[in-house]
Amino acid sequence: MNKNLVNIGIKAKKAARIKIDSKSKNKVLEKFLQLIEKNKRIILKENSKDIKFAIKKKLPENLINRLLLDQKKLGEIKFSINKIIKLSDPINRVLDKWKRPNGLIIKRVSTPIGVIGVIYESRPNVTSDVSSLCFKSGNVVILRGGSEAYNSNKILVNLFRDSLKINNIDQNYVQIVKTKDRKSVDYLLSKMEKFVDIIIPRGGKNLVKKVQDLSSVPIIGHLEGICHTYIDKDADLNMAIKIAYNAKLRNTGICGATETILMHKKILKKFCDPVLENLSKNNCKIFADRIIRKNFNGKCELAKEKDWLTEYLSAKVSVKAVNSVSEAVNHINKYGTMHTDSIITKNKKNADFFLKNIKSSIAMHNTSTQFADGGEFGFGGEVGISTNRLPPRGPVGLNQLISYKYEVLGKGQIRN
């Protein structure tokens, strides 16, 4: 196994030395699109094997839903690839340029990162999104998907590699670790620093924690998505009802789903019942603090300290009353995971305070936290959301998968 991974690394480094022009990149992605359409029956057949395996393993329903491919999801995969094709090539762009008093011209120019290792769970769409984004940004990628999606990931990678071959480009721009052995993850994280420049984990808390603990190379990612929606004293009621529902229940299994709702105490009599009843009647379990429980006539359980620290990834939400926007910000900065947090208010001063003081990588005003997604940001897709303090932060799309170098142009200058 170790020899196989080293071989993958050697091939990846060799492929990374090959520079590909924008036109050729788009030709590969266009052919990949065609191959997905031509082979969709085979893709769905391979995916059905994974679904049977997942059911046999008794995986949670939300993970099986992530794993499942159907005509609609294949359409979404193709739509995402098409968006990436239409985006400008991020490589060899002059990001900044200036002239020094001594006549030197200095340019900051975008470059690929190199070889990116991506370790992920459940979702086959990650395979196509990540392969497309890494390739378009000039990066080589080594994929290690979860065992539950083995067949789905393999067929999608094979189709991408077929597209590379048809276009006379090194197939090793995209490789997948073809083993279900979990030791392969350990080796990729701890022994492949000669070959891998960045690791990106996409999955549950246990996977990401393992990556953070073992990785010998830098990581782009986030541990959890404990996202908040704060309903301010100057919020519009109908907007609050609509956004709270969407932020929590549109898709409970994504990292951008709201897990805690904060409400200003001054609006509880008017807002508590309509906002929370709209969740409760749609089978959302509510954990509320004592003040919320006094003001909500529906069914709820008393929230405990652990609820403010829980990423439910299901139809559950914790709800807390606060005295001010400042208290809301303090709660979020204490219990949040620097992912995505939103304020609902008509008060511009409060909105500005919230946006400026939240530590999160994505701060929102009058919209749903479920927009925390690279596709929704116009990035064509994402390899994940980063909550790192250093960039990139937020959705990591095409223009975030780059590094840069300085080009210094002179006319014979020497330093005194």
C-alpha positions as CSV (number, residue, x, y, z in Angstrom):
1,M,0.0,0.0,0.0
2,N,2.8,2.5,1.0
3,K,4.6,1.7,-2.3
4,N,1.3,2.4,-4.2
5,L,0.8,5.8,-2.5
6,V,4.4,6.8,-3.1
7,N,4.0,5.9,-6.8
8,I,0.8,8.1,-6.9
9,G,2.9,10.9,-5.3
10,I,5.7,10.6,-7.9
11,K,3.2,10.6,-10.7
12,A,1.4,13.6,-9.2
13,K,4.7,15.7,-8.9
14,K,5.6,14.8,-12.5
15,A,2.2,15.9,-13.8
16,A,2.4,19.2,-11.8
17,R,5.4,20.2,-13.9
18,I,3.3,20.2,-17.0
19,K,1.7,23.6,-17.8
20,I,-1.7,23.6,-19.6
21,D,-3.2,26.6,-21.4
22,S,-6.8,27.8,-20.7
23,K,-8.2,26.5,-24.0
24,S,-6.9,22.9,-23.3
25,K,-8.3,23.0,-19.7
26,N,-11.8,23.9,-21.0
27,K,-11.6,21.2,-23.7
28,V,-10.9,18.6,-21.0
29,L,-13.8,19.8,-18.8
30,E,-16.2,19.9,-21.9
31,K,-15.3,16.3,-22.7
32,F,-15.8,15.3,-19.1
33,L,-19.3,16.7,-19.3
34,Q,-20.0,14.7,-22.5
35,L,-18.7,11.5,-20.9
36,I,-20.9,12.0,-17.8
37,E,-23.9,12.4,-20.1
38,K,-22.9,9.4,-22.2
39,N,-22.3,7.1,-19.2
40,K,-25.0,8.3,-16.8
41,R,-26.6,4.8,-16.6
42,I,-23.3,3.3,-15.6
43,I,-22.7,6.0,-13.1
44,L,-26.1,5.4,-11.5
45,K,-25.5,1.6,-11.5
46,E,-22.2,2.1,-9.7
47,N,-23.8,4.4,-7.2
48,S,-26.5,1.9,-6.5
49,K,-23.8,-0.5,-5.3
50,D,-22.6,2.1,-2.9
51,I,-26.1,2.7,-1.6
52,K,-26.6,-1.0,-0.9
53,F,-23.3,-1.1,0.9
54,A,-24.2,2.0,3.0
55,I,-27.6,0.6,4.0
56,K,-25.9,-2.7,4.9
57,K,-23.4,-0.7,7.1
58,K,-26.4,1.1,8.6
59,L,-25.1,4.6,7.8
60,P,-27.3,7.5,9.0
61,E,-30.0,8.6,6.6
62,N,-28.5,12.1,6.0
63,L,-25.2,10.4,4.9
64,I,-27.1,8.1,2.5
65,N,-28.9,11.1,1.1
66,R,-25.5,12.8,0.4
67,L,-24.3,9.6,-1.2
68,L,-27.3,9.0,-3.5
69,L,-27.0,10.0,-7.1
70,D,-30.0,10.4,-9.4
71,Q,-30.9,12.3,-12.6
72,K,-31.3,15.5,-10.7
73,K,-28.0,15.3,-8.9
74,L,-26.2,14.3,-12.1
75,G,-27.7,17.4,-13.7
76,E,-26.4,19.5,-10.8
77,I,-22.9,18.0,-11.3
78,K,-23.0,18.9,-15.0
79,F,-24.3,22.4,-14.2
80,S,-21.4,22.9,-11.7
81,I,-18.8,21.8,-14.3
82,N,-20.3,24.0,-16.9
83,K,-20.0,27.0,-14.6
84,I,-16.3,26.2,-13.9
85,I,-15.7,26.1,-17.7
86,K,-17.2,29.6,-18.0
87,L,-15.0,31.1,-15.3
88,S,-11.7,32.8,-16.2
89,D,-8.5,30.9,-15.7
90,P,-7.0,32.1,-12.4
91,I,-3.4,31.2,-13.3
92,N,-0.8,33.7,-14.6
93,R,-2.9,36.7,-13.6
94,V,-1.2,39.9,-12.5
95,L,-2.7,40.4,-9.0
96,D,-0.8,43.6,-8.3
97,K,1.9,45.7,-10.0
98,W,4.0,48.7,-8.9
99,K,7.1,50.6,-9.7
100,R,9.8,51.4,-7.1
101,P,11.8,54.7,-7.0
102,N,14.9,52.8,-8.3
103,G,13.0,51.8,-11.4
104,L,12.3,48.1,-10.5
105,I,8.9,46.9,-11.6
106,I,7.3,44.4,-9.2
107,K,4.4,42.1,-10.1
108,R,2.5,39.7,-8.0
109,V,1.4,36.8,-10.3
110,S,-0.9,33.9,-9.5
111,T,0.5,30.4,-9.6
112,P,-0.9,26.9,-8.9
113,I,-0.4,25.5,-5.4
114,G,0.9,22.2,-6.8
115,V,-0.4,18.9,-5.6
116,I,-3.6,18.9,-3.5
117,G,-4.7,15.9,-1.4
118,V,-8.4,15.8,-0.8
119,I,-9.9,13.4,1.8
120,Y,-13.7,13.3,1.9
121,E,-16.8,11.3,2.8
122,S,-20.1,10.3,1.2
123,R,-20.7,12.8,-1.6
124,P,-19.7,11.7,-5.1
125,N,-20.3,15.3,-6.4
126,V,-17.2,16.3,-4.5
127,T,-15.2,14.0,-6.8
128,S,-16.3,15.9,-9.9
129,D,-16.3,19.4,-8.3
130,V,-12.8,19.0,-6.8
131,S,-11.3,17.4,-9.9
132,S,-12.7,20.2,-12.1
133,L,-11.7,23.0,-9.8
134,C,-8.2,21.7,-9.1
135,F,-7.6,21.0,-12.8
136,K,-8.8,24.5,-14.0
137,S,-6.6,26.1,-11.4
138,G,-3.6,24.2,-12.6
139,N,-3.3,21.9,-9.6
140,V,-2.8,18.2,-9.6
141,V,-5.2,16.3,-7.2
142,I,-5.0,13.1,-5.2
143,L,-8.5,12.0,-4.1
144,R,-9.2,9.7,-1.2
145,G,-13.0,9.3,-0.9
146,G,-14.9,7.3,1.7
147,S,-15.3,3.6,1.3
148,E,-19.1,4.1,1.2
149,A,-18.7,6.0,-2.1
150,Y,-16.0,3.8,-3.6
151,N,-17.7,2.8,-6.8
152,S,-19.3,6.2,-7.5
153,N,-16.0,8.0,-7.0
154,K,-14.0,5.5,-9.1
155,I,-16.3,5.8,-12.2
156,L,-16.2,9.6,-12.0
157,V,-12.4,9.7,-11.7
158,N,-12.1,7.2,-14.6
159,L,-14.2,9.4,-16.8
160,F,-12.1,12.5,-15.9
161,R,-9.0,10.5,-16.7
162,D,-10.5,9.4,-20.0
163,S,-11.1,13.0,-20.9
164,L,-7.5,13.9,-20.1
165,K,-6.2,11.0,-22.2
166,I,-8.5,12.0,-25.2
167,N,-7.0,15.5,-25.0
168,N,-3.4,14.2,-24.8
169,I,-2.8,15.5,-21.2
170,D,-1.2,13.5,-18.5
171,Q,-3.9,11.4,-16.8
172,N,-2.2,11.8,-13.5
173,Y,-3.4,15.3,-13.1
174,V,-6.3,13.5,-11.3
175,Q,-5.7,10.3,-9.3
176,I,-7.7,8.4,-6.7
177,V,-6.4,6.1,-4.0
178,K,-7.9,2.8,-4.9
179,T,-8.2,1.1,-1.5
180,K,-10.7,1.1,1.3
181,D,-8.0,0.5,3.8
182,R,-8.1,3.4,6.3
183,K,-4.3,3.2,6.8
184,S,-4.0,4.8,3.4
185,V,-5.4,8.0,4.9
186,D,-2.8,7.9,7.8
187,Y,0.0,7.4,5.3
188,L,-1.2,10.2,2.9
189,L,-1.4,12.6,5.9
190,S,1.8,11.8,7.7
191,K,4.3,10.4,5.1
192,M,3.6,12.2,1.8
193,E,4.9,15.7,2.5
194,K,7.5,15.2,-0.3
195,F,4.6,14.9,-2.8
196,V,1.6,16.8,-1.4
197,D,1.5,20.5,-0.8
198,I,-1.9,21.0,0.8
199,I,-4.5,18.7,2.3
200,I,-8.2,19.5,2.2
201,P,-10.6,17.4,4.4
202,R,-14.3,17.3,3.6
203,G,-16.5,15.3,6.0
204,G,-17.6,14.9,9.6
205,K,-15.9,16.2,12.7
206,N,-14.0,12.9,13.4
207,L,-12.5,12.9,9.9
208,V,-11.4,16.5,10.0
209,K,-10.0,16.1,13.6
210,K,-8.0,13.2,12.4
211,V,-6.6,15.2,9.5
212,Q,-5.7,18.1,11.8
213,D,-3.9,15.7,14.2
214,L,-2.0,13.7,11.7
215,S,-1.2,15.9,8.7
216,S,2.4,16.9,8.1
217,V,1.4,19.4,5.5
218,P,-0.8,22.6,5.7
219,I,-4.6,22.1,5.8
220,I,-7.5,24.1,4.3
221,G,-10.8,23.3,6.0
222,H,-13.1,23.5,9.0
223,L,-13.8,21.2,11.9
224,E,-17.6,21.9,12.3
225,G,-20.3,24.2,11.0
226,I,-22.0,25.6,14.1
227,C,-23.9,28.4,12.3
228,H,-26.1,31.0,13.9
229,T,-29.1,33.1,12.9
230,Y,-29.6,36.1,15.1
231,I,-33.1,37.8,15.0
232,D,-32.6,41.3,16.1
233,K,-35.1,43.6,17.9
234,D,-35.6,45.5,14.6
235,A,-36.2,42.4,12.4
236,D,-39.1,42.0,10.0
237,L,-41.3,39.2,11.2
238,N,-42.1,37.6,7.9
239,M,-38.5,37.8,6.8
240,A,-37.4,36.2,10.1
241,I,-40.0,33.3,9.7
242,K,-38.9,32.6,6.2
243,I,-35.1,32.8,6.8
244,A,-35.1,30.8,10.0
245,Y,-37.0,28.0,8.3
246,N,-34.7,28.0,5.2
247,A,-31.5,28.3,7.3
248,K,-32.4,25.3,9.4
249,L,-34.5,23.0,7.4
250,R,-33.8,23.5,3.6
251,N,-31.0,20.9,4.0
252,T,-30.1,19.9,7.6
253,G,-27.1,17.9,6.5
254,I,-24.8,20.6,5.1
255,C,-22.2,22.6,7.1
256,G,-24.1,25.9,6.3
257,A,-27.3,24.8,8.1
258,T,-28.2,27.0,11.1
259,E,-27.8,25.1,14.4
260,T,-28.6,27.9,16.9
261,I,-31.2,30.7,16.6
262,L,-30.7,33.7,18.9
263,M,-33.6,36.1,19.5
264,H,-33.6,39.6,21.0
265,K,-35.7,39.6,24.3
266,K,-37.7,42.6,23.2
267,I,-39.4,40.7,20.3
268,L,-40.1,37.4,22.0
269,K,-43.9,38.0,22.5
270,K,-44.4,38.8,18.8
271,F,-41.7,36.5,17.2
272,C,-41.3,33.4,19.3
273,D,-44.4,31.5,18.4
274,P,-44.6,32.2,14.6
275,V,-40.8,31.6,14.1
276,L,-40.5,28.5,16.2
277,E,-43.9,27.0,15.4
278,N,-43.0,27.1,11.7
279,L,-40.0,24.9,12.5
280,S,-41.8,22.7,15.0
281,K,-44.7,21.8,12.7
282,N,-42.1,20.7,10.1
283,N,-40.7,18.1,12.6
284,C,-37.9,20.2,13.9
285,K,-37.0,19.4,17.5
286,I,-36.3,22.6,19.6
287,F,-34.0,22.9,22.5
288,A,-34.6,26.3,24.2
289,D,-33.3,28.3,27.2
290,R,-35.7,29.1,30.0
291,I,-36.7,32.5,28.7
292,I,-37.6,31.1,25.3
293,R,-39.6,28.3,26.9
294,K,-41.7,30.8,28.8
295,N,-42.5,32.7,25.6
296,F,-43.1,29.7,23.3
297,N,-46.4,27.9,23.5
298,G,-45.2,24.9,21.5
299,K,-43.3,21.8,22.4
300,C,-39.6,22.2,23.3
301,E,-36.9,20.8,25.6
302,L,-34.7,22.7,27.9
303,A,-31.4,23.5,26.3
304,K,-28.1,22.5,28.0
305,E,-24.6,23.9,27.6
306,K,-23.8,21.1,25.1
307,D,-26.5,22.3,22.8
308,W,-24.7,25.6,22.1
309,L,-21.7,23.4,21.1
310,T,-23.6,20.9,18.9
311,E,-23.6,20.6,15.1
312,Y,-26.9,18.6,14.8
313,L,-26.8,18.0,11.1
314,S,-30.5,17.0,11.5
315,A,-33.9,18.6,12.2
316,K,-32.9,19.9,15.6
317,V,-32.2,23.5,16.7
318,S,-31.1,25.3,19.9
319,V,-32.7,28.7,20.7
320,K,-31.5,31.3,23.1
321,A,-32.7,34.8,24.1
322,V,-30.2,37.7,24.2
323,N,-30.3,41.3,25.4
324,S,-28.5,43.0,22.6
325,V,-26.6,42.5,19.3
326,S,-23.5,42.7,21.3
327,E,-24.5,39.8,23.5
328,A,-25.4,37.8,20.3
329,V,-22.0,38.5,18.9
330,N,-20.3,37.4,22.1
331,H,-22.3,34.2,22.2
332,I,-21.4,33.4,18.6
333,N,-17.7,34.2,19.0
334,K,-17.7,31.9,22.1
335,Y,-19.6,28.9,20.8
336,G,-19.4,29.2,17.0
337,T,-16.9,27.7,14.7
338,M,-16.0,30.7,12.6
339,H,-18.1,29.3,9.7
340,T,-21.3,31.3,8.9
341,D,-23.5,33.5,10.9
342,S,-26.4,35.8,9.9
343,I,-28.3,38.8,11.4
344,I,-31.9,39.6,10.5
345,T,-32.6,43.3,11.1
346,K,-33.7,46.5,9.5
347,N,-31.3,48.4,11.7
348,K,-28.2,49.3,9.7
349,K,-26.2,50.2,12.7
350,N,-26.8,46.8,14.3
351,A,-26.1,45.0,11.1
352,D,-22.8,46.8,10.6
353,F,-21.8,46.1,14.2
354,F,-22.6,42.4,13.7
355,L,-20.8,42.1,10.4
356,K,-17.7,43.8,11.7
357,N,-17.4,42.0,15.0
358,I,-18.3,38.4,14.1
359,K,-15.1,36.3,13.8
360,S,-16.6,34.0,11.2
361,S,-15.3,33.5,7.7
362,I,-18.8,34.3,6.4
363,A,-21.0,37.0,8.0
364,M,-24.4,37.7,6.6
365,H,-27.2,40.2,6.8
366,N,-30.9,39.4,6.1
367,T,-30.3,36.1,4.3
368,S,-30.0,32.4,5.0
369,T,-26.8,30.7,6.2
370,Q,-27.5,28.0,3.6
371,F,-25.9,30.4,1.0
372,A,-22.5,29.4,2.5
373,D,-21.6,27.6,-0.7
374,G,-19.0,28.2,-3.4
375,G,-21.6,27.7,-6.1
376,E,-23.9,30.3,-4.6
377,F,-20.9,32.7,-4.3
378,G,-20.4,32.4,-8.1
379,F,-17.2,30.3,-7.7
380,G,-18.6,27.5,-9.9
381,G,-18.3,25.1,-6.9
382,E,-16.0,24.6,-4.0
383,V,-13.6,22.2,-2.5
384,G,-14.8,23.1,0.9
385,I,-15.3,25.9,3.4
386,S,-12.3,27.2,5.3
387,T,-12.5,28.6,8.8
388,N,-8.7,29.1,9.0
389,R,-7.6,32.5,10.3
390,L,-5.1,32.6,7.4
391,P,-6.4,32.7,3.9
392,P,-8.2,31.3,2.1
393,R,-11.3,31.7,4.2
394,G,-14.9,30.9,3.4
395,P,-15.8,28.9,0.3
396,V,-12.6,27.7,-1.4
397,G,-13.3,27.9,-5.2
398,L,-11.2,28.4,-8.3
399,N,-9.6,31.7,-7.3
400,Q,-8.8,30.5,-3.8
401,L,-6.9,27.4,-5.1
402,I,-3.9,29.5,-6.1
403,S,-0.6,30.8,-4.7
404,Y,1.5,33.6,-6.1
405,K,5.0,34.7,-6.7
406,Y,6.7,38.0,-7.2
407,E,8.3,38.8,-10.5
408,V,10.8,41.6,-10.2
409,L,11.8,43.3,-13.5
410,G,15.0,45.4,-13.7
411,K,17.3,47.1,-16.1
412,G,20.6,46.3,-14.5
413,Q,19.9,47.8,-11.1
414,I,22.2,46.7,-8.2
415,R,21.6,47.4,-4.5
416,N,23.8,49.9,-2.7
